[in-house]
Amino acid sequence: MSKGYRRLIVPVISLIILIACVSCAVISKVNENSQTASITSKWTFDHATNKGENVPRRMFDRDEDIPHFSSDGETFTFNIVPGSVYTGTISQNEDGTYTLINNGNEDKPIKATVNGNALTIIINENTNVVFVVV
């Protein structure tokens, strides 16, 4: 093997490893221009924002480790982390947003919006979880 080839192979391998690590995040499927989905649609986790920092879905995330949301239009089930499941009632507001009332924590309602194919659960002003229609 020539010295020139050896010098070239190390940067190429490093670049391949770097690209592989960066590309592990799944590209967001949010499309706010699509037809507005129903709150009762089948939802899958897309990404989150935690204290202003983007938290993308990773290619190798196991289904049991990602957030989930489902609703029949009257009740909801929601979790951010495994083992912490929130259930309660859901109601649509006049402005098209939704209010989620968690059983046992009625004094802290959660706001949700549906724009296009995306459902955003707003935890607070710097934290939210976004789901897209499957």
Secondary structure, 3 states (H helix, E strand, C coil): CCHHHHHHHHHHHHHHHHHHHHCCECCCCCCCCCCCCCCCCCEEEEEEEECCEEEECECCCCHHHCCEEEECCCEEEEECCCCCEEEEEEEECCCCCEEEEECCCCCCCEEEEEECCEEEEEEECCEEEEEEEC
